Amino acid sequence: MSDSQLSKVMAEDMGIINYFSEMGDDSNNYILYSGVGEWIKTSTSDINYLDTPDEEEEIKVRSSKHHITLKCQKILKLYLDIYPNAVDWFYPSSNGGSKKNPIVEIRKRLINAGHLVSSIENTVQYPPLKCTKIMPNLYLYRGYIGKLPDQVIGLGSYVNGNNGIPEVDIMDMYRLPIEYADRYVEIYLKEIKNSFNKCDFLPPTRKYFDPYSSGPISRSWVDTYNPNVKVTVYSDSNVDYGLIKQEDGTYYTTAFPKQIIKQKEVRRFIYGLWCLYGNQARAQIHKSESMFTVKLPSSLPSRELNMMYMVAWPKRNIMDQIEFIAPLSVLPIVGNILDHLCMKMVIVND
């Protein structure tokens, strides 16, 4: 079997052969990425046998994360031996010089999205079965259904009918806030209004988010507080963020809880502030016959990013958090998520 035949067979097995011609030069990368994701999921069912002092007895245990990593690393290596041009996609040199293990990265994404669950003794298992409706006759599911998925998009597994699988709303499935980002900020400010403390000294190293910036989040921090801004986000380091406001020339601050910082919820506040100051972030959408690409203004909060990995492929390389490619069937879902982050979707034509 030639290398081109292998990728087409994999695409057929994962129900994405119809998109194969529109995936462009990176089609093999996306197919291998989804294929490895499916290998990681199924490997959670591997059973190891442990010897006991009684030679006639054995203990069956689930495979550890280490077992899954080693097994799937071998599979990925075989794929990359066949498709050497895919090496740079899985091991991008642009990732700050540190090349992460793709198997560990994909496993973490599946766990963070709730499609796998960490268990005892460093093992991984399927979560309880549930699904969410993407469109008529297309359901994204998590858990074990006893058969191959009808379709794989990104790292997500899909079936054409729910067949009795418990169905939930996608917002509930990924624990996404129902409030739009601007309203989320307003509610949070109201709830913590008594938590602000007077700030007599502004550290010279402190940065302030500029809600009037037209650049990405990473380039929207300034050295001085804009007196025309009522409230914004401050940063003292990559792990120290909070809110700062000015009233009658006096500054007041309140630090974000660690969980907000850990879950990248600071990004939700920033998207909300952009909108509140009339500077709505924009996501570019480019459509083809049956697929679309989306270019985000900046990365998403963790929960939305985890969901995005289940409905789309990272476009430029495995670590890409800005550009994604997916079938048009999931565009309404992606659009709804971005809309809740107060992003305006701009259709870009050739």
Phi, psi and chi 1 to 4 in degrees:
 res  aa     phi    psi   chi1   chi2   chi3   chi4
   1 MET       -  128.5 -179.0 -177.8  -64.0      -
   2 SER   -74.8  166.6   67.0      -      -      -
   3 ASP   -64.2  -36.3   55.6   -4.5      -      -
   4 SER   -67.1  -36.3   61.0      -      -      -
   5 GLN   -66.6  -39.6  -72.1  176.2  -45.4      -
   6 LEU   -60.8  -47.4  174.7   60.9      -      -
   7 SER   -64.6  -36.0   59.5      -      -      -
   8 LYS   -69.6  -37.9  -72.6 -177.1  178.9  179.3
   9 VAL   -64.3  -43.2  168.3      -      -      -
  10 MET   -62.4  -41.1  -68.2  177.0   67.0      -
  11 ALA   -63.4  -39.6      -      -      -      -
  12 GLU   -64.9  -44.6  -72.1  176.5   -7.5      -
  13 ASP   -61.8  -32.6  -72.5  -14.6      -      -
  14 MET   -97.3    8.5  -68.2 -174.0  -71.3      -
  15 GLY    69.1   25.5      -      -      -      -
  16 ILE  -121.0   18.7   51.2  179.0      -      -
  17 ILE   -63.6  -29.2 -170.1   63.4      -      -
  18 ASN   -65.5  -21.8  -67.0  -22.8      -      -
  19 TYR   -98.4   -4.2  -45.5  123.8      -      -
  20 PHE   -55.0  -46.6 -171.8   78.5      -      -
  21 SER   -70.0  -22.2   61.6      -      -      -
  22 GLU   -92.6   -4.7  -68.6 -172.9   53.4      -
  23 MET   -77.8  -13.6  -72.4 -179.6  167.8      -
  24 GLY    75.6 -157.8      -      -      -      -
  25 ASP   -65.5  -20.9  -64.9  -23.1      -      -
  26 ASP   -93.8   12.3  -71.4  -42.1      -      -
  27 SER   -56.0  -42.3   58.8      -      -      -
  28 ASN   -63.2  -37.4  -68.9  -26.6      -      -
  29 ASN   -61.2  -46.0  -57.3  -26.0      -      -
  30 TYR   -66.3  -40.0  -52.0  144.2      -      -
  31 ILE   -66.7  -43.5  -69.1  167.3      -      -
  32 LEU   -64.0  -40.7  -61.4 -176.8      -      -
  33 TYR   -58.9  -49.5  174.6   75.1      -      -
  34 SER   -65.8  -39.1  -67.1      -      -      -
  35 GLY   -62.6  -43.1      -      -      -      -
  36 VAL   -64.8  -38.3  169.5      -      -      -
  37 GLY   -59.0  -41.3      -      -      -      -
  38 GLU   -68.3  -36.4  -69.6  -58.0  -62.2      -
  39 TRP   -62.7  -41.4  -88.6  110.6      -      -
  40 ILE   -63.0  -43.4  -69.1  173.2      -      -
  41 LYS   -61.8  -50.6  -66.4  174.7 -163.8  173.7
  42 THR   -68.0  -27.1   57.7      -      -      -
  43 SER   -68.7  -16.8  -64.1      -      -      -
  44 THR   -66.4  -16.9   62.6      -      -      -
  45 SER   -89.8   -4.9  -60.9      -      -      -
  46 ASP   -60.5  143.7  -68.9   -7.2      -      -
  47 ILE  -118.2  130.6  -61.8  -65.7      -      -
  48 ASN  -105.7  150.4  -71.9  -25.2      -      -
  49 TYR  -113.1  127.1  -67.4   88.3      -      -
  50 LEU  -104.4  134.8  -60.0 -179.7      -      -
  51 ASP   -70.0  150.3  -66.8  -29.2      -      -
  52 THR  -123.2  165.5   65.6      -      -      -
  53 PRO   -54.9  -31.2  -27.4   36.3      -      -
  54 ASP   -86.0  108.6 -174.4  -16.6      -      -
  55 GLU   -61.6  -17.9  -65.1 -178.1   -2.0      -
  56 GLU   -88.2   -3.1  -65.0 -177.5   -1.1      -
  57 GLU  -118.5  146.0  -67.1 -175.4    8.2      -
  58 GLU  -133.5  149.8  -69.6  179.3  -39.9      -
  59 ILE  -107.1  126.5  -61.0  176.2      -      -
  60 LYS   -88.9  128.1  -67.4 -165.8  -64.4 -176.8
  61 VAL  -132.1  151.7  -63.5      -      -      -
  62 ARG   -68.7  153.6  -70.9 -173.5  176.3  -83.9
  63 SER   -69.4  143.4  -64.9      -      -      -
  64 SER   -81.0  167.5   66.5      -      -      -
  65 LYS   -58.7  -36.5  -67.0  178.0 -178.2  178.0
  66 HIS   -63.0  -44.6 -177.7   63.9      -      -
  67 HIS   -59.1  -46.4  161.8   83.0      -      -
  68 ILE   -63.1  -41.1  -65.7  171.1      -      -
  69 THR   -62.1  -48.4  -61.2      -      -      -
  70 LEU   -63.3  -44.6  -68.8  179.2      -      -
  71 LYS   -62.2  -49.4  173.0 -176.8  174.0  179.1
  72 CYS   -75.5  -24.2  -65.8      -      -      -
  73 GLN   -63.3  -41.3  -87.9 -177.2  -33.3      -
  74 LYS   -63.3  -41.2  -67.4  177.9 -179.1  178.5
  75 ILE   -65.2  -45.5  -66.8  170.7      -      -
  76 LEU   -62.5  -39.8  177.0   59.2      -      -
  77 LYS   -60.7  -41.0 -176.2  179.5 -176.5  -55.7
  78 LEU   -63.2  -41.7  -69.0  173.0      -      -
  79 TYR   -61.1  -45.2  -76.0  155.2      -      -
  80 LEU   -71.6  -25.6  -64.4 -178.5      -      -
  81 ASP   -65.1  -33.3  -74.3  -16.1      -      -
  82 ILE   -81.6  -35.8  -61.5  171.5      -      -
  83 TYR  -120.5   73.8  -61.4  100.3      -      -
  84 PRO   -62.0  -24.5   20.8  -32.9      -      -
  85 ASN   -68.7  -13.1  -70.0  -22.7      -      -
  86 ALA   -85.5   -9.4      -      -      -      -
  87 VAL   -57.9  -46.9  171.6      -      -      -
  88 ASP   -65.2  -28.5  -71.9  -18.5      -      -
  89 TRP   -70.1  -40.0 -166.7   90.5      -      -
  90 PHE   -83.0  -25.1  -79.4   92.6      -      -
  91 TYR  -127.7   69.4  -64.7   92.6      -      -
  92 PRO   -68.8  132.2   25.0  -34.4      -      -
  93 SER   -73.0  -17.6   56.7      -      -      -
  94 SER   -76.3   -4.3   59.3      -      -      -
  95 ASN   -83.0   51.6 -173.5   36.5      -      -
  96 GLY    62.7   20.7      -      -      -      -
  97 GLY    81.6  -12.1      -      -      -      -
  98 SER  -101.8  115.5   60.6      -      -      -
  99 LYS   -93.2  108.0  -63.8 -175.5  176.8 -179.0
 100 LYS   -74.7  154.3  -66.7 -173.5  177.3 -178.0
 101 ASN   -71.9  116.9 -174.8  -36.1      -      -
 102 PRO   -59.5  -34.6  -21.3   32.6      -      -
 103 ILE   -66.7  -45.7  -55.7  -57.1      -      -
 104 VAL   -63.4  -40.9  174.3      -      -      -
 105 GLU   -63.4  -46.1 -177.9   63.8   27.1      -
 106 ILE   -65.7  -41.5  -67.2  172.2      -      -
 107 ARG   -60.9  -42.3 -172.4 -171.0   69.6 -144.4
 108 LYS   -62.1  -40.2  -74.8 -178.2  178.5  178.4
 109 ARG   -63.4  -41.5  -67.7  175.6 -176.0 -178.5
 110 LEU   -65.7  -38.8  -69.8  167.4      -      -
 111 ILE   -70.1  -45.3  -68.2  173.5      -      -
 112 ASN   -62.6  -30.6  -69.9  -20.2      -      -
 113 ALA   -86.4   -3.6      -      -      -      -
 114 GLY    83.2    9.6      -      -      -      -
 115 HIS   -86.0  -13.8  -73.4 -112.5      -      -
 116 LEU  -135.8  158.7  -69.0  177.4      -      -
 117 VAL  -131.1  129.3  178.6      -      -      -
 118 SER   -67.4  138.4  -67.0      -      -      -
 119 SER  -128.9 -168.3 -172.4      -      -      -
 120 ILE   -67.5  157.1   59.5  173.1      -      -
 121 GLU    53.8   40.0  -63.1 -179.5   -7.2      -
 122 ASN    60.7   32.6 -156.7   34.8      -      -
 123 THR  -103.7  170.9   59.8      -      -      -
 124 VAL  -131.3  144.5 -177.7      -      -      -
 125 GLN  -144.4  169.4   63.6 -174.2   37.3      -
 126 TYR   -73.1  148.7  -76.7  109.5      -      -
 127 PRO   -82.6  173.4   33.2  -36.2      -      -
 128 PRO   -57.5  145.2  -25.1   34.0      -      -
 129 LEU   -70.1  131.8 -171.2   60.0      -      -
 130 LYS  -160.3  163.2   65.5  174.4   63.0  174.1
 131 CYS  -145.1  166.6   70.1      -      -      -
 132 THR  -136.6  141.3 -172.6      -      -      -
 133 LYS   -80.6  123.0 -173.3  176.2 -177.6  178.6
 134 ILE   -91.4  -44.2  -58.8  -60.6      -      -
 135 MET  -162.7  169.2   61.6  178.7  -61.4      -
 136 PRO   -52.6  129.2  -27.2   34.9      -      -
 137 ASN    67.0   26.5  -59.9  -39.3      -      -
 138 LEU  -147.9  116.4 -174.8   64.9      -      -
 139 TYR  -128.0  129.3  -65.4   80.5      -      -
 140 LEU   -86.2  126.9  169.5   61.4      -      -
 141 TYR  -127.4  160.8   73.3   89.3      -      -
 142 ARG  -131.5  150.0   59.5  168.6   65.0  149.1
 143 GLY   107.2 -179.2      -      -      -      -
 144 TYR  -101.4  126.0  179.9   69.6      -      -
 145 ILE  -112.1   -1.8   62.6  171.5      -      -
 146 GLY    80.9    9.2      -      -      -      -
 147 LYS  -154.6  169.7   71.8  179.4 -171.5   72.8
 148 LEU   -70.5  149.2  -66.1  175.5      -      -
 149 PRO   -66.5  154.4   24.4  -33.8      -      -
 150 ASP   -76.0  -24.8  -65.0  -41.8      -      -
 151 GLN  -156.4  148.7 -169.7  172.5  -16.2      -
 152 VAL  -126.0  127.1  179.3      -      -      -
 153 ILE  -126.0  121.1  -58.0  172.9      -      -
 154 GLY    60.3 -122.7      -      -      -      -
 155 LEU  -104.8    6.3  -63.2  176.9      -      -
 156 GLY   -90.8  143.2      -      -      -      -
 157 SER  -105.5  137.0  -58.7      -      -      -
 158 TYR  -128.9  150.5  -64.2   73.6      -      -
 159 VAL  -126.4  157.4  -72.8      -      -      -
 160 ASN   -81.4  -15.6  -65.6  -27.9      -      -
 161 GLY  -148.3  151.0      -      -      -      -
 162 ASN   -74.8  -20.8   65.9    2.3      -      -
 163 ASN    46.6   42.7  -60.1  -43.2      -      -
 164 GLY    84.8    0.6      -      -      -      -
 165 ILE   -69.5  132.0  -59.3  172.8      -      -
 166 PRO   -55.1  129.2  -25.5   34.0      -      -
 167 GLU  -106.9  135.4 -173.6  176.6  -23.7      -
 168 VAL  -131.6  161.9  -61.4      -      -      -
 169 ASP   -70.6  146.0 -175.2   81.6      -      -
 170 ILE   -63.2  -29.3 -165.7  165.6      -      -
 171 MET   -65.4  -37.5  -55.3  -65.0  -80.4      -
 172 ASP   -73.3  -37.8  -66.9  -28.9      -      -
 173 MET   -61.0  -36.3 -169.1  158.7  177.0      -
 174 TYR  -110.8   13.0  -66.8   99.2      -      -
 175 ARG    53.3   46.0  -61.4  179.7  -66.1  107.0
 176 LEU   -89.7  139.7  -57.9  176.7      -      -
 177 PRO   -62.1  140.0  -19.8   31.5      -      -
 178 ILE   -81.9  -19.1   59.9  173.5      -      -
 179 GLU   -76.2  143.4  -61.4   88.8    0.3      -
 180 TYR   -68.8  154.4  -72.9   78.8      -      -
 181 ALA   -58.1  -37.9      -      -      -      -
 182 ASP   -66.2  -41.6   55.3  -11.8      -      -
 183 ARG   -68.5  -35.5  179.9   61.5 -179.6  152.1
 184 TYR   -58.2  -43.7 -174.8   91.1      -      -
 185 VAL   -64.5  -44.0  172.0      -      -      -
 186 GLU   -62.8  -42.2  -69.3  174.8  -25.6      -
 187 ILE   -64.6  -43.8  -67.3  172.8      -      -
 188 TYR   -62.0  -43.7 -173.8   85.9      -      -
 189 LEU   -62.3  -37.5  -73.6  171.0      -      -
 190 LYS   -67.4  -40.2 -175.6  176.5 -179.9  179.5
 191 GLU   -70.5  -29.4  -69.7  178.0  -14.4      -
 192 ILE  -111.5   20.6   57.3   95.6      -      -
 193 LYS   -59.1  -26.3   63.8 -179.3 -179.7  179.4
 194 ASN   -91.5    4.0  -65.2  -34.8      -      -
 195 SER   -95.9   -7.0  -61.4      -      -      -
 196 PHE   -72.9  137.7  -79.9   91.2      -      -
 197 ASN  -116.7  142.4  -62.8  -53.4      -      -
 198 LYS   -60.7  136.1 -175.9  178.3  178.1 -178.8
 199 CYS  -116.2  106.4 -177.3      -      -      -
 200 ASP   -83.5  -15.0  -64.5  -40.4      -      -
 201 PHE  -140.0  126.7  172.8   72.5      -      -
 202 LEU  -100.5  114.0  -62.2 -179.4      -      -
 203 PRO   -56.3  137.2  -22.4   33.2      -      -
 204 PRO   -65.2  -20.3   21.8  -32.8      -      -
 205 THR   -88.8   -5.0   56.1      -      -      -
 206 ARG   -70.2  141.8  176.0  169.5  -71.0  175.3
 207 LYS  -113.0  152.5  -56.8  -66.1 -177.4 -178.1
 208 TYR  -127.2  133.8  -53.7   90.1      -      -
 209 PHE   -72.8  130.4  172.1   68.8      -      -
 210 ASP   -96.1  104.3  177.1   10.9      -      -
 211 PRO   -69.9   -6.3   25.7  -33.0      -      -
 212 TYR   -96.8    1.2  -63.9  111.4      -      -
 213 SER   -68.7  143.9  168.8      -      -      -
 214 SER  -102.5    2.3   59.1      -      -      -
 215 GLY   -93.4 -179.6      -      -      -      -
 216 PRO   -67.3  167.4   25.6  -33.8      -      -
 217 ILE   -54.8  -42.5  -66.7  175.0      -      -
 218 SER   -62.5  -22.6   61.2      -      -      -
 219 ARG  -112.8   22.6  -65.0 -155.8  -63.3  -92.1
 220 SER  -114.1   22.9  -63.3      -      -      -
 221 TRP  -105.9  134.9  -61.0   93.1      -      -
 222 VAL  -121.6  163.8  -66.3      -      -      -
 223 ASP   -83.9  -20.1  -64.7  -29.7      -      -
 224 THR  -126.7  149.8   56.8      -      -      -
 225 TYR   -75.4  130.3 -173.1   94.4      -      -
 226 ASN   -79.8  115.8 -175.7  -17.2      -      -
 227 PRO   -63.3  -16.0   22.6  -33.4      -      -
 228 ASN   -84.4   -4.0  -64.0  -42.6      -      -
 229 VAL   -99.7  122.1  172.3      -      -      -
 230 LYS   -71.7  -43.6 -176.6  176.7  179.6 -179.3
 231 VAL  -149.8  143.8   62.0      -      -      -
 232 THR  -155.2 -176.5 -169.6      -      -      -
 233 VAL   -96.2  138.2  175.1      -      -      -
 234 TYR  -112.6  159.6   73.1   79.8      -      -
 235 SER  -136.6  124.8  171.0      -      -      -
 236 ASP   -99.9  -18.0  -75.6  -23.3      -      -
 237 SER  -170.7 -178.9   72.1      -      -      -
 238 ASN   -69.2  -11.5  -69.8  -27.3      -      -
 239 VAL  -125.2   16.3  -67.1      -      -      -
 240 ASP  -138.4   99.7 -170.8   -5.6      -      -
 241 TYR  -128.3  161.4  -65.9   86.2      -      -
 242 GLY  -170.4 -171.4      -      -      -      -
 243 LEU  -109.7  145.3  -67.3  169.5      -      -
 244 ILE  -134.5  138.8 -178.8  169.3      -      -
 245 LYS  -136.6  161.2   65.9  179.1 -177.7  177.8
 246 GLN  -125.3  130.2  179.6 -175.1 -134.3      -
 247 GLU  -133.9  117.9  -65.5  179.5   -6.3      -
 248 ASP    53.6   41.4  -60.5  -35.5      -      -
 249 GLY    81.1   -0.2      -      -      -      -
 250 THR  -107.6  137.7  -58.4      -      -      -
 251 TYR   -96.4  143.9  -64.1   99.2      -      -
 252 TYR  -133.4  139.5  -60.2   86.9      -      -
 253 THR  -133.0  157.5   61.1      -      -      -
 254 THR  -147.8  130.5 -179.6      -      -      -
 255 ALA   -79.5  147.4      -      -      -      -
 256 PHE   -74.8  142.9  -79.2  133.6      -      -
 257 PRO   -60.8  154.6  -21.2   32.3      -      -
 258 LYS   -58.7  -34.6  -68.9 -177.8  178.9  179.2
 259 GLN   -65.2  -36.0 -167.7   62.1   21.5      -
 260 ILE   -63.3  -41.4  -76.7 -178.4      -      -
 261 ILE   -69.5  -43.0  -61.9  171.9      -      -
 262 LYS   -62.5  -40.3 -178.6  179.2  179.3 -178.5
 263 GLN   -86.3   11.5  -67.8  -64.4  -40.4      -
 264 LYS    58.2   28.6  -50.8  -63.2 -176.3 -176.3
 265 GLU   -70.6  -14.5  -72.6  -67.8  -66.5      -
 266 VAL   -56.8  -34.4  174.8      -      -      -
 267 ARG   -63.8  -35.2  -64.5  170.1 -179.1  168.1
 268 ARG   -63.6  -42.3 -170.1 -179.1  -45.9  -78.9
 269 PHE   -61.4  -40.2  -76.7   86.8      -      -
 270 ILE   -67.9  -43.2  -73.8  176.0      -      -
 271 TYR   -62.7  -38.3  -77.1  117.9      -      -
 272 GLY   -65.2  -42.5      -      -      -      -
 273 LEU   -65.9  -41.0  -73.6  169.3      -      -
 274 TRP   -52.3  -46.5 -101.8  -33.4      -      -
 275 CYS   -67.5  -43.5 -174.2      -      -      -
 276 LEU   -62.4  -29.2  -72.0  170.9      -      -
 277 TYR   -95.7   18.1  -76.3   94.5      -      -
 278 GLY    69.2   27.6      -      -      -      -
 279 ASN  -129.2   56.0 -172.9   29.7      -      -
 280 GLN   -56.9  131.8 -166.4  174.1    5.5      -
 281 ALA   -66.6  153.4      -      -      -      -
 282 ARG  -124.9  135.6  -62.2 -172.2  173.9 -161.9
 283 ALA  -112.3  130.8      -      -      -      -
 284 GLN   -90.2  129.4  -63.7 -179.3   -2.8      -
 285 ILE  -115.2  127.3  -55.8  -68.4      -      -
 286 HIS  -120.0  120.7 -176.5  -78.5      -      -
 287 LYS  -102.0  144.2  -64.2 -179.0 -178.1  178.8
 288 SER  -118.7 -161.3   59.2      -      -      -
 289 GLU   -60.6  -46.2 -176.2  176.7  -11.5      -
 290 SER  -133.7    6.3   60.4      -      -      -
 291 MET  -134.1  168.6  -59.6 -163.7   75.0      -
 292 PHE  -144.3  156.7   73.1   95.4      -      -
 293 THR  -119.0  147.0   59.3      -      -      -
 294 VAL  -125.5  132.6   55.0      -      -      -
 295 LYS  -114.1  114.1 -175.9  175.8 -177.8 -179.8
 296 LEU   -85.3  153.9  -56.6  171.4      -      -
 297 PRO   -70.5  -29.1   24.8  -33.5      -      -
 298 SER  -160.9  176.1  -74.1      -      -      -
 299 SER   -70.0  165.2 -172.2      -      -      -
 300 LEU   -97.3  161.5  -55.2  174.9      -      -
 301 PRO   -57.5  156.1  -22.7   33.0      -      -
 302 SER   -55.3  -42.9  -69.1      -      -      -
 303 ARG   -64.8  -42.3  -75.5  179.3  -77.0 -177.8
 304 GLU   -68.5  -37.6  -78.4   81.4   -1.9      -
 305 LEU   -65.3  -41.0 -177.3   60.3      -      -
 306 ASN   -59.8  -41.5  -66.7  -26.3      -      -
 307 MET   -66.5  -40.1 -171.1 -136.7   68.4      -
 308 MET   -59.5  -36.8 -172.4   67.6   80.0      -
 309 TYR   -63.7  -21.9  -72.7  133.9      -      -
 310 MET   -89.1  -11.5  -58.8  -58.1  120.8      -
 311 VAL  -122.8    1.5  -58.6      -      -      -
 312 ALA  -156.7  165.0      -      -      -      -
 313 TRP  -102.4  136.3  -70.1  -84.2      -      -
 314 PRO   -58.5  133.4  -17.9   30.3      -      -
 315 LYS   -82.5  -55.0 -168.8  173.0 -171.6  -62.1
 316 ARG   -82.1  -33.6  -64.8  170.5  -64.1 -178.4
 317 ASN  -167.4  175.2   58.1   63.1      -      -
 318 ILE   -61.8  -25.9 -169.3  174.3      -      -
 319 MET   -93.7    3.8  -58.9  -53.6  -62.0      -
 320 ASP   -67.0  124.8 -165.0   -6.4      -      -
 321 GLN  -115.9    7.5  -63.3 -176.5   10.6      -
 322 ILE  -111.7  -41.4  -58.0  -60.8      -      -
 323 GLU  -115.6  134.0  -65.3 -174.3   45.0      -
 324 PHE  -134.0  156.7  -66.8   86.7      -      -
 325 ILE  -131.5  140.2 -177.9  170.1      -      -
 326 ALA  -160.3  164.8      -      -      -      -
 327 PRO   -68.9  152.2  -16.5   29.2      -      -
 328 LEU   -60.7  -21.5  -74.8  174.0      -      -
 329 SER   -60.7  -27.0   56.2      -      -      -
 330 VAL   -99.7    1.1  -56.8      -      -      -
 331 LEU   -59.5  -41.2 -180.0   54.5      -      -
 332 PRO   -59.7  -36.3  -25.3   35.8      -      -
 333 ILE   -68.4  -47.4  -65.3  -64.9      -      -
 334 VAL   -61.5  -42.9  171.7      -      -      -
 335 GLY   -60.8  -39.4      -      -      -      -
 336 ASN   -65.6  -40.5 -177.5   52.8      -      -
 337 ILE   -65.2  -45.2  -63.1  -55.6      -      -
 338 LEU   -67.6  -35.3  -59.4 -175.8      -      -
 339 ASP   -61.8  -39.2 -172.1   40.9      -      -
 340 HIS   -67.9  -20.1  -87.9   73.0      -      -
 341 LEU   -92.9   13.8  -71.3  171.6      -      -
 342 CYS    62.3   32.1  -64.1      -      -      -
 343 MET   -93.8  140.4  -76.0 -167.8 -145.4      -
 344 LYS   -93.8  127.8 -178.5  177.9 -179.2  179.9
 345 MET   -91.4  124.7  -72.0 -178.2  -69.0      -
 346 VAL  -111.4  120.2 -180.0      -      -      -
 347 ILE   -78.8  123.3  -54.6  -60.4      -      -
 348 VAL  -106.6  124.0  179.5      -      -      -
 349 ASN   -96.0  159.0  -62.1  -44.3      -      -
 350 ASP   -61.7      -  -72.5  -33.4      -      -
